[in-house]
């Protein structure tokens, strides 16, 4: 289908581009549905994001188009998709940074809901349960009069840096290893282990972390293609964190 | 039958404690790769001694036969070195093949991924896998020749092999494969382990610089051996005599 939106008012004197979107359409719940690329055209507007463009298509051209969004501000991670072959957040992608022709596809690896919508949450939940990505603290009696333990501000900053992960799935979609091996925990998983390893409140040791990521589905499966680091919308230091974890876990291998 | 074997068979080997072998195998892959890449650079530099002089190449070849220690060359010493290299290559290949796409689905998806992503490090990995696969065969052929006929290393005998025995096409493809594979592999080691802690842009520039240097060095050396082989094509089997020996013999004859 080719639909052209002629409703956009020409208020600005500046000549805006006509953007051509080629979007992968498929409904896995419809047995008659066959994956195909569908084309749409819209006129670019000032400061337009991909998220705005998609909403315009859905509102004016095709209400059946499926894609996800919640926050529109790069915080929720819902609108991640393959934009011209690379994963990124639609809400953080300005159309002015894209060529005239844009190809959109759902993130690979995750369960497809339909069109550009994938169920990252289901996989993320499984990964978090598998890697036990929550604080493991010493059980002790609650004493409301005791002053809370202080944390070194530098450590707190480092933890905060890694806690900025929004679980958008871009790192997993960009990972060559994950495309080949579905049981790989991905950079998101290793980033979380690195975060809890930093936390002085967490009582787990490297031996415990080895139980979680010390094999080819974890840190030793990583082939260091580093697309995860390059596409992370939150610019998390995934390369250095994975290298650090690899060194720590490999040391355990030598100690027996 | 050991307790451990029974646990492995029934899939309980990682209970209650996960095996430390994945860590060791990962280290082994990196260490063997590092060793082989550095060995290849050293090897290429020594092979390139032909660009300096035939005497230099002859001296290096005899050095590895222990000529300057025992006063006589023992080619089997070279076979021992080659035997060790074969062991390292086999260990590295065994470790590396674990990461290869092992079925059509994986092969198809990694190709589409690299093509769509247009991400240099992902594309380099595909090249690393291809060249590594190629080296299974090329390196085996070369190492077999070297372990069986270690005495055939020298300015003339190597050139006969290259030209008259028609080995130059193998060496040409192997040169490309090995230099690409080694340089990409060393680059990958640095980013994998986080040392040296330089930016990837800098590391990639160094990598491409080294690739270009060793490719040019290797290509010039191959051409030099081909030229000598062509010039001596009617005297196959003749061994090189170093200049100083020729002059000494000439002096003795004149005296």
Contacts between the chains, C-beta under 8 A, distances in Angstrom:
chain1	res1	chain2	res2	distance
A	82	B	116	7.3
A	85	B	115	7.8
A	85	B	116	3.4
A	85	B	117	5.7
A	85	B	118	6.4
A	86	B	116	7.6
A	86	B	117	5.8
A	86	B	118	7.4
A	86	B	119	7.5
A	108	B	109	7.9
A	108	B	113	7.8
A	174	B	117	6.6
A	174	B	119	7.3
A	176	B	110	5.7
A	176	B	113	5.6
A	176	B	114	7.1
A	176	B	122	5.2
A	176	B	125	6.3
A	179	B	109	4.8
A	179	B	110	6.2
A	179	B	113	5.0
A	180	B	101	5.9
A	180	B	106	4.3
A	180	B	109	6.3
A	180	B	110	5.7
A	181	B	106	7.9
A	210	B	18	6.1
A	210	B	23	7.7
A	211	B	17	7.3
A	211	B	18	5.0
A	214	B	18	5.3
A	214	B	20	7.6
A	214	B	22	6.1
A	214	B	23	6.2
A	215	B	14	7.8
A	215	B	18	6.4
A	215	B	19	7.6
A	215	B	22	4.4
A	216	B	22	5.8
A	216	B	98	7.1
A	220	B	22	4.6
A	220	B	23	6.5
A	220	B	25	7.5
A	220	B	26	4.3
A	222	B	192	7.7
A	223	B	99	5.6
A	223	B	125	6.2
A	223	B	188	7.8
A	224	B	121	7.7
A	224	B	188	5.4
A	224	B	191	5.2
A	224	B	192	4.1
A	225	B	119	7.4
A	225	B	121	5.2
A	225	B	122	4.7
A	225	B	125	5.2
A	226	B	121	5.1
A	226	B	191	6.1
A	226	B	200	7.3
A	227	B	117	6.1
A	227	B	119	4.7
A	227	B	121	6.8
A	227	B	122	5.3
A	230	B	119	6.5
A	230	B	121	7.8
A	239	B	191	6.5
A	239	B	194	7.7
A	239	B	200	7.7
A	240	B	194	6.0
A	243	B	191	7.2
A	243	B	192	6.4
A	243	B	193	5.8
A	243	B	194	3.2
A	244	B	194	6.5
A	246	B	26	7.4
A	246	B	192	6.6
A	246	B	193	6.6
A	246	B	194	7.9
A	247	B	193	6.3
A	247	B	194	6.9
A	249	B	23	5.8
A	250	B	23	4.9
A	250	B	26	6.2
A	250	B	27	5.3
A	252	B	20	6.6
A	252	B	23	6.1
A	253	B	20	4.6
A	253	B	21	7.5
A	253	B	22	7.3
A	253	B	23	2.3
A	253	B	24	4.7
A	253	B	26	7.5
A	253	B	27	6.4
A	254	B	23	7.4
A	254	B	24	7.4
A	254	B	27	7.2
A	256	B	20	6.3
